[in-house]
Amino acid sequence: MKKILISAWIMTCCLGFLLQPKASSAPIFQKIGPQITNLNVTSAASAMNKKGEPLMYTVLQGLPAKLIVTNLSTGKVVDSESLDGSTAGWSIQADSEQVWIGTTPGELLYRYDPNSMKLVKAGKATAKNGTTIWGLAYSAQSRMVYGVSANEGRLFSYASGKFKDLGTVVSGKKDAKSVAADDANRQLFIGTGSPATLVSYDMKTAKKQSMLPSRYMSQKQIDSIRVVGSLVFVKLNPENKILVFDAKSKKLTGELAGTSKGVSPKSPKENAVYYANGTSLYRYDLSSKKSELVVNNRIPTSIVSLDFVVFPGSSEAVLTGKVGNADRYFTYKASSQSYENLNLALPPQAVEVHKIGAGADGKIYSSGFLNGKMGTYQPSTGTSVIQEAIGQMESMTSANGKLYFGVYPGAKILEYNPSAAWVAGKNPKQVAAFDGSGQDRPMAAAAVPGSKQIVFGTAPRAGKNGGALAIYDTASRKASIRHQIIKDQSIVSLAYHSGSKKVYAGTSIFGKSNVDKNKTNAVLFALPAGNLMAKPEIIRLPFKHVQYISALTAAKDGRIVGIADGNVFIYTPGKGVTIQRPVVKSVSGYTPHASLAIGKDGNVYGTVEKVLFKLDMKSYKTSIIRNGTDQVTADHTGALFFHDKKELWKVSL
């Protein structure tokens, strides 16, 4: 008994000692706060409620995303609901009884009752890797909502509180983008990408039939589908065309020049639908199959929704819809052919931080997800400024007093002179783009000292295979590209090693569709900085079935530190990988979520799968510092900063 008591006392003392905080080594976290606010409407729809009120529903990008309900007869916001667990909503369906909202990044479906003003989270729609509900359709006959999603291009249904996963729509297509229900023929029409396909889906048998003519199969995707009587209207992307099909025969019967996101429902008063092309509004007669210009050169930007509502004191069905992604909307009265541009009273929202980077000017740059605005934080003054949008920054580096941003979409490279004023389109200015080579995201960036060259590692756009090493010469102002260095893989991490004068690069296996994770490995390779077209030196790694070499950095002692999936490793040139340590058990998704930075103490700090960790460069021990972090960077003094999507933070060591 005494032995047991003594052992228990010793264990208690030891545990107490282990739990004592070490004041000298414990990092201090300073919340800097949100860096970007913006008004970005990601989807919209209009409908009447049972009280006869004309309501417009707008989904705002934010943390979280918000559903804003506006009474169009008064112009007042009558409800605001937080879509917890989501940052944007790309799909919405509304009628007098219910509003369905599909969101990202958790593939969550919501139902809003416009009469009781209550919001219910229905839940996650499909598989673990599902991220975005791109399209929704409601079948009144079966009282069921159908949806399509990414990243596995799946179709699902929801009824009576239960989801049913109906599988991948088209093998090899990661994005199912649009869906419409044809109750008369008990079928769905589904658009996917990329490249585009269009299929019909029998609600009873689940039989699918491809119906997009071959001449349109080079299009990126199908943005929207609307069934009106016996016709199916299909909006292509990127070409400004709306295709018209017969719902029964599934044959193409016509083609319209159109820029709006599809066509309106059938007018309650006319045998017609409406759509826009450029700045003008058109009426399409369903009997004659002819279009008529009704509003000339009045629309300020693209129309993203088209619906009919009735205002109090009138029986006329008024066409209304969202214009662009800010606060504009329009109304059109066919009886008087009167068109009006109006504004909604929508509140700006804090925007999700996508990527951060440290500039040679001492500032921390934070890029907003989707909206493309940039927040700049000056540590010396503690002030943040929101800059005009340039696109979604994926990577950045500094060279010769300038900053270079790798921007999505289109794999654009922008040059910024921090000593001059920020003026979108001029400073930063675009100096190169690699979309013509099938590239879309400049995932990593590195400067090559002494050569005037900047290198970017890229990922291809959907439907294309293989990333590239994109090269920009700051002296000659010329750009070049080296595609498929590692076949069908993307380049997602870069580091310049001054000792060997080499550029090290890490890849992702997801450089094409339909990758077998169990038969493919990500690659670490090196190129001589003086000859980036040389044969790559493939570096052997002690890992199997690695999806990403997601981050690289050159340590002060000349070694390369990297992250392979959930493991941090040290590579010594000439010796190979000498140290490897697990940080997390596994990684998720199809995009790497990792970063590395060197602190002022000489140790390496990193993030992987929302875990902030430290690698002690003397003992090689790893320690978890904080959970819920997304990316870490270090400024020129070695001060560490990270973001958690919502806010920017500073770490004092």
Secondary structure, DSSP 8 states (H G I E B T S, - for coil): -HHHHHHHHHHHHHHHHHHS--TTT--EEEEEE---EE--EEEEEEEE-TT--EEEEEEE-SSSEEEEEEETTTTEEEEEEEETT-SEEEEEEE-SS-EEEEEESS-EEEEEETTTTEEEEEEE-S-TT--EEEEEEEETTTTEEEEEEESS-EEEEEETTEEEEEEESSTT--EEEEEEEEGGGTEEEEEEETTTEEEEEETTT--EEE---GGGTTSSEEEEEEEETTEEEEEEESS-EEEEEETTT--EEEEEE--SSS-----SSSSEEEEEETTEEEEEETTT--EEEEE-S---S-B---EEEE-TT---EEEEEEBTTSSEEEEEETTTTEEEEEE-----EE--EEEEEE-TTS-EEEEETTT--EEEEETTTTEEEEE----EEEEEEEETTEEEEEEETTTEEEEE-TTS--BTTTBSEEEEE-GGGTEEEEEEEEEETTTTEEEEEEEE-TT----EEEEEETTTTEEEEEE-SSTT-EEEEEEEETTTTEEEEEEES-SSSS--TTT----EEEEETT-TTS--EEE--S-SS--BEEEEEE-TTS-EEEEETTEEEEEETTTEEEEEEES-S---SSS--EEEEE-TTS-EEEEETTEEEEE-TTT--EEEEEES--EEEE-TT--EEEE-SS-EEEEE-
